[in-house]
Amino acid sequence: MNISEYEILAVLAEELNMRKAAARLYITQSALSQRLQAIEASWNVKMFIRSQRGLLLTPEGEKIVQLAKEIVQKTNKVKEEIKQLTGQISGTLTLAVVSIVAQHWLPAVLKTFMMLYPNVNVSLTTGWTSEVLSSMYENRFQLGIVRGKPNWSGIATRLFSDQLYLVDQEIQSLEQLRHIDRPFIQFKSDSTYSLHIQQWWHEQFQALPPRAVIVDQIETCKQLAYHGVGYAILPEIALDDREQHLVHMIPLKNKRGERMTRDTWLIGSEAAWQLPQVQAFQKVLQNFIIPNREDPHFYA
């Protein structure tokens, strides 16, 4: 049955009178009688018995009318909620975000977004850039935020670039790396980031650092460097202004003397961009996009 048939049963059960029910439904008694016969035929049961005093519900009719009333009530409730939401942004926003961005940059964005659009539910998943891209290729999320220029055929917007720094308690210039015997602390990352760091090492010193400590998380890498265990190469996004007095921060430069940065991108499909909650999120992002103060050469 469709909703109009459930409404017919609900009204008939309330009025228990064909004439009064027909008047409420704005149809003739004969038309209502035909509709009721068709409904009873579809269920293959007798729902109402006619008498001189009106209609009587059969036991089967009572069960079906109870169902009809519940459906009509829920339908009307949803219609009312939709009316109330007219002009408001609602729905669910699904995001897949690279972990470092989710930890250091995204919280302020989401706080603002959720204050402005309280009717939107947010679903957030984090991981490496390769994992985020894989999820986006599978169309599992509306938007993704990745590091490095993505191989993406849909819409891609660069959010910001952050400087890469060599961080250490003792080293004060890159030239000291030729002579100092301190371990290089590395964190596991996507292959593109690791490759560009290796290229930088070969470009500057024609060899990789002789001593290395490899950890699984960037935060562990940072804390080891801050506590003097060794030196690390870290993106600016991971460096807290309140802690920078603990170490020396030396900006990395390529052989042309240009500062090395790492880009962060927002990606999504053209279809996802049409969703109102996605458009609202992009609008909030405009206040957090960090413009380049210079135009340096960057490694994507």
N, C-alpha and C positions, 0 to 999 in steps of 0.2 A: 504494500500500500504506500501511497505517497502521503505527504503531510496533510493535504486537504481531506483525505479520507479519515485520517486519525482525528482531525478536527470535527468531522461529521459525527463520528462515534462519541466523542467527548460531549458535544452539544446535545445529542440525542439522549445520552445518559443523564445529563443534568436536567433536561426539560421533561423527558419521558412523555413527550407530546409531539406528534408529527407537525401540527400546524405551527406551534410555537418555535420548534426547532427550525422549520423552513424559513420562518420570518427572521430569525437570528442569522441564518446562513445566506439570506437574500436569494433564495431559490424557491421554486414552486413546490407544493407538497408532492405532486406526481414525480417531479424530477428527483426530489429527495428519496422518495420510495424506490425509484429505480436505482439510485446510487447505493442505497442500503442493500437491495437485493444483490447487486454486483459484489459488494464487499463481503456479504455472507457467502456468496458462491465461491469467492476466492479463498475463504477460510474453510469452506465446506461444513459450516455449522450454522445453526440458527442462533442469532444474538439477541433479538428482541421478539416478544410475543405481543401482538396487538389485542387490546381489550376495549370494552366500552369506556373505561376510565383513562385509557391511554396506552402506554407501552410498559412492558415488564421485561426486565433483563433476565436472560437465561444464565445458568452457572458458567457456561462457556463464554457468554457475552460479558459477564462480570470480569473475567480474567483479561479478555481482549480489550475491554474499555479501560481497565486499570493501566495496561500497557499504553493505550492511546493517550490517556491523560498525562502520563509521565513524559512521553515523547513531545506532546504539545507544550507542556510546561518547560522542558529543557530547550526546545526550539525557541520559544518566546524569550527565554532568559538570554540565550546567545544573541538573538536579534537585538535585544535591549543593550547588551554589552557592546555590540558592534556600533550601535547608534552613539553610545557614550564615547567610543574611541574615534569617532569621526573627526578627522583633523589631527589625530594623535598618532605618533609612531609606536608600533607594537611589533610583536613577533619575536623571533629568535635570531641573534647574530652569532654566527659560528666563525671562530678565528683559529688559525694555526700559526703560531708565532715562534720564531727561533728563541731559544731559552735566554740568551743574554739580553735580548731586547725585552722579553717578558719580565725579567727580573729588575732591570734598571731604568727602562724608559716607559714601558706600557702602563704601569700602575697609575700614574698621574692622568694618562689619557682615559683609561677606563673609569676612574673616579669621576672625571668630568662628564663623560658620556652617560654614565648611569644616573648621575644627578639630573641631567637634562632630559633623559629619556627613561624614566623609571618603569615604563610598561614593556621595555625590551628585555628579554632574557639573553644573557651572554654565556656562550659555551666556548671555553678556551682550552686549547691543547698546545703543548710546547714540545720542542725537540730541536734537532740540528736542521740546518737549511735543507739538506738532502731529504730528510724525513718530511719537512713541511712541503717541499715541492712535490714529493711523491703523493702526499695526501691531496694536494691541489689538482694534480693530474687525474686522480681518481674521483674528483668532484665531491670530496667528502666535506669540504669547508667552503664558505662563501668568500672569505678573504684569507690571504696568507701574508706574513711579514718575514722576509728572508734577508740574509746578509750576502753581499757580493751581487754583481749584476746577474739576474736570473735568466736562464734559458726558458722564457715564458712567452707563449704566443698570444696571450690575452692582454688585458690592461695592466700596465706596470707604472708605478709612480715612485720616484725616489723621495724618501722621507728626510734623510740626513746623511752626512758623511762625518765620521769621527776619526781623529788623528790617531796614528799608531805611535806608541812610546816605548822606549827601553826604560825599564823601571828597576832601580837598584839603590841600596843604601850607600854603596861605595863609589860606583862608577859615575863619573860626572861628564864624560865625553865619549863619543863612539870610538875615538882613536884608542882609548884605553883597552878596548876589546882585543887589540892585537897583542897585548902583553899580559893581561890579567889572567889569573888561573882561578876563575870562579865558575861554578856550574850554571849552565843555561837551563832555566826551568820552563818546560813547555807543557801546554795543556792540549788534550786531544780535541781536535776540531775537524770541520769539514776539510776535505782534501784541497780545495781551492785556496783556503787560507794558509794551510801548512805549506803548500807549494810556493806561494808568494813570499813567505818568510824565508824559505830555503833559497829562492832566487835572489832575495836581497842579500843573504849571507854570501852567496857566491859572487854576487856583483861587487860587494864591498871587500871581501877578504879571500875570495877564490877557494874557500873551503868552509865546511860546516864547523860549528863549535866543537872542541875536543871533548868536553864534559857536558853531560845533559841529564836532567832529572825530568821524567815524564809523569804527569798527573792526569787524572781523568776530568777534573773540573777547573774552569777558569778561576773560580773564587779561591780554590786551594792554591793554584798557581800564584795568585795575587798575594795571599797571606804569607806564603813562603818567601816571596820577594820582599814584602814589607818587614818580615822578621829577620832579614839578612842571610837567608840560606843561599841565595844566589840571585841572579838577575832574570828578568822576564820581559817579553815583548807583549804589551797589552793594548787593547783599543781604549780610547778615551771614555767610552760609555761605561766601562767597568771600573773606572777610577773615581772614587768618592773625593770630592773637594776637601772634606774634613780630614782626610787621611793623607793628603798629598805632601804634607810637611814631613812625613816619615821617610820619604825617599827622594832621590833625584829622578826627574822625568826628562828624558832626552827624546825629542821628536825624531822619528826615523825619516830619512831622506833617500831618494834614489840617486843614481850616479849623476843626474842632471841637477841635483840640489833641490829637487822639488819634494815637498812633504808627502808622505804616504798616508793615505786615508782608506777607510773601509766604508762602503756604502750600505745603507739599509733601504729595502724596497718594499712597497705594498703592492701585492698582486691580486688579481681577481678576474673572473670571466665577465664578458659583456652582459650576460644574463644576470649575474649576481649584482652588478652595478645598478640594475634597474630596481632592486628591492629598496623600499623606503628606509629600512633600518641600516642598510649598507650605505646609502646616501647620507644618512644622518651621521654615521660613524666617520665617513670621509670629511664631512663638514667640521666635526670636532677636531679631526687630525690637522686641519689647516692651521690651528692655533699652536700646534706642537711641532710642525715641520721646521727644521733648523736650516736657514739659508746658509749657503757657503759664504764665509767672509772673504775668502780668496777663491781663486779658480785653480787649485793645484792639480797636478796629474795624480790620479788615484788608481789604486789597484782594486779591481772589482772582486 
